Amino acid sequence: MQFIVENGALVCKRQGETLRLEAWGRDSLRVRSTMYPDFTGRAWALTETPDDSRAQIELGEETLRSGDGKMYQSPIATVKNGRLTAVVNHGGVLTFYRDGKMILREYFRNYGGSITRESHCLKVVNREWIPYTAGEYQLTVRFESNDGEKLFGMGQYQHPYLDLKGCVLELAQKNSQTTVPFAVSSLGYGFLWNNPAVGQVAFGKNLTEWVAKASRDMDYWITVGETPKDILFNYTAVTGRAPMMREDVMGFWQCKLRYRTQQEVLEVARRYHELGIQLDVIIIDFFHWTVQGDWKFDKTYWPDPKAMVDELHSMGIKVVVSVWPSVDRRSENFNEMYERGLLMRTERGAAQTYDYQGDCVQIDPTNPETRAYVWEKCKKHYYDYGIDFFWLDNSEPDLTKYDFDNFRYYIGPALSCSNIYPQYYSRTFFDNETALGNQGVVNLLRSGWAGSQKYGNVLWSGDVPSTFESLRDQLPAGLNIGLAGIPWWNTDIGGFMEGNVFDPAFKELLARWYEWAVFTPVMRLHGDREPFTIPTLDDRDWGGGYLHTGQPNEMWSYGDDMFRLMKKYYDIRMSLRPYLKKIYQEAHDNGSPLMRTMFYEFPEDKHCWELSDQYMFGPDYLVAPILYEGQTEREVYLPTGAWKHLLTGEILEGGRTVTVSSPLDSIPVFIRQ
């Protein structure tokens, strides 16, 4: 192993591989490796200029014993930045220490570089480069597993696990699955896999293994901190923090699948206005357009969008319109975009990537010309009418089949970069709106990646089923995506699909979901409500498919009892506005999520590290959702201190678990005193 100190970084060369370690923010290091003469130079998620911390680098030797029992000296290098230290041995194996205590070590079982007493005969290496097509490599990076360690973050996955230790996670964007590859460890470190390649991570009991299906660089970033809050501060300092959320959208958002006409939207808004219920946002969902890729209202059903927007604005309502990245071959824009190379490309077979209600190809937002082209169309047909924000749906993007090896983008093969697609898609709008002087950009997306928080992205958990099982999955999803650095998050209240408006069981689910949504960053009522008996009104050819429209989904749509419950919790949400402003400010200032695991606020309380079915909404509100059908009470753990029940006013002493009565119109929420 050859060690070189170069511009404040440690460079290590061995057997054709170049390894580079350098200070990158407070108590943090960036670690890169390549089999090429030089690195690609891509920042990926590390877009913010780190502070001026510089690493302390020491080159030395360690004493080892050879196979015949003789002692010999071997080169070793140490890189230290604040509380974080990395040691590279003669075989290029890395070990990381926090305040001198080992927290992470690469997994190596081979001759010539083992730093453990494990077998050398397995021929398993810490960094494995397998040549792939087009000059890429399949990269596998392995670490030792730490017994007793808990791992959190990583974005949003549809499973009930908050602690990800023992989980295998696909690193790929899909509807309801959002990959944000940043993990927070109970051992006091954070780890960013700074690579948008499709792949997998296994947080196994025997080892941790990261895989990128196609990559030219290994690139990860590691930081340490006293608490999870310190770790999130360091992480968002180098990847970016969310802007300050605008106050006029912190209340209640209304949408459904789908408002078919301009008149329907106005009638809903007028009814809310008559009832004295302030809508902050109303959303116009999909197929308001002519065909996919035209990005404009169908004048038959939306004859005067400007007049509609003006009336909604007069009621204090912001207007959001759905934009999809798919372009139908029948679109007026398809041929030009196809010829100019502004669409995704297929490596083999027909140029089709999406087939819902048409023969479509998605845009390629990694191409700056594409972003400029799409914005020009959306500005002309939406923004100039006064549309306030955009619902960037299908932003993974959704694909007919997830054959990532068959697609290519402007910046490379899809296998090497697909996970960053939703971030570039959001920048199509964020960058251009910001350039026009809009300092309050808020766009709704179904996916994101590391650093997406800085582009005004409100993520939601996708098209999830209307079941209690699904509700239970959304809670860890929201908590983990917050720990991955994305604080603006929400769900479809009641779930998206399979909710029958006439079924009492669904109404119970909707009530419990709605009560919980009050204490999430964005409160948005949405869903594709059954049965599908509402006429479509459309006489257009949707490519042979039948496009239904869901049942009504407004606060009054479920009967008087449900309306009273919804109005009660709507009033609670509105009363929280000053508090919401405070915790949105914290997200902007230090990267803290709004929905916080119990250990985020109480890291010294060991029991809080075990809890996954309750959380803190900001620093003061403890929320314990009702997650099971028929449940009318539940246990709630109150950390040390005094806690006031939000609804009854009763004050309880903490440091214990209490049983709380929870009839249908009551969710256990306690305010820290």
Secondary structure, DSSP 8 states (H G I E B T S, - for coil): -EEEEETTEEEEEETTEEEEEEE-STTEEEEEEESSSS-----TT--S---S---EEEEEEEEEE-TTS-EEEEEEEEEEETTEEEEE-TT--EEEEETTEEEEEB--BSSS---SSS-STT-B-SEEEEE-GGG-EEEEEEEE--TT--EEEEEE-SSS-SS-TT-EEEES-BTTBEEEEEEEETTSEEEEE----SEEEEE-SSEEEEEEEEESEEEEEEEE-SSHHHHHHHHHHHH-------GGGSSEEE--TT--SHHHHHHHHHHHHHTT---SEEEE-SS-BSSTTS-SB-TTT-S-HHHHHHHHHHTT-EEEEEE-SEEETTSTTHHHHHHTT-B-EESSS-S--B-TTS-EEEB-TTSHHHHHHHHHHHHHHTGGGT--EEEE-STTT--SS--GGGEEETTEEHHHHGGGHHHHHHHHHHHHHHHTT-----EEES---TTGGGGTEEEE--S-BSSHHHHHHHHHHHHHHHHTT---EE--TT-SEEEETT-HHHHHHHHHHHHHHTTSSSEEE--EEE---S-----S--SS---------STTTT-HHHHHHHHHHHHHHHHTHHHHHHHHHHHHHH---SEE-HHHH-TT-GGGGG--S-EEETTTEEE----STT--EEEEEE-SSEEEETTT--EEE-SEEEEEE--TT---EEEE-
